[in-house]
């Protein structure tokens, strides 16, 4: 049975960057379960699984536009240290959360620290990157 939009599937996967670095894998865990075409996955991953058969393995390269999108400079924020909570002293590489005006939290990465400010990057860590996935279809449910 070939996968089609609306099927619930289980897959094992390994995601790599262009330099071969593995950024995520289901190895040693339960397979990833999702419904194809429901927007639960990046669009390129959804497209890759569509049409696969149980037991099939494929390797696909997903361009950044079908993954986490391009890096956007407007997602880089400069925050004066005076606006940080008292006693907070972030370091480059720290993951923090900031709140949007609507109250929704957004994960950010500290990319620069000066005496007076910190620079935060609200881009997804994989934004702007093409991703290669090895995908093995384990199960399909109607």
Phi, psi and omega in degrees: 000125180274143179294140173223163180309134180099343177288143170270130183232161171235130181226151165258147184209160170222126180253132181232152171273172181302331181276004178093353179296128176279122180258343178195151180200149175268002182305131179080005179233174173295152176298154177285132180245132178201166178259122184295131176084005181265001180081015179281339182238165173300148189301322180295327178290315176306311181299323182294323183282329180304126178092351180288159177247153180305133181091345180286142174238137177218156175243128181228145172254124184254119179294153185306327180296336178256010179244254183254014176077178180284158171288138182240124182298330180291353177270003176265125186240134172260125182237122176298139180301334179297341180269355180281152175302146182303135178085355181277129177225083183291154177240156177304132181098343179296143174260129179232175173234138172240157180256134174288164178306331180278003177090353181285130179285145178232125177288139179224158177244134176285121183248346178201142177229127175241182179295332187245345186209168170234150177251128182245142177247115180265004174293149171299142181304336180259007178298140178081004183246139170280140185239137177250127179241136166260121186238132173239121179281120181264324187202147174229134174241143179299000000 
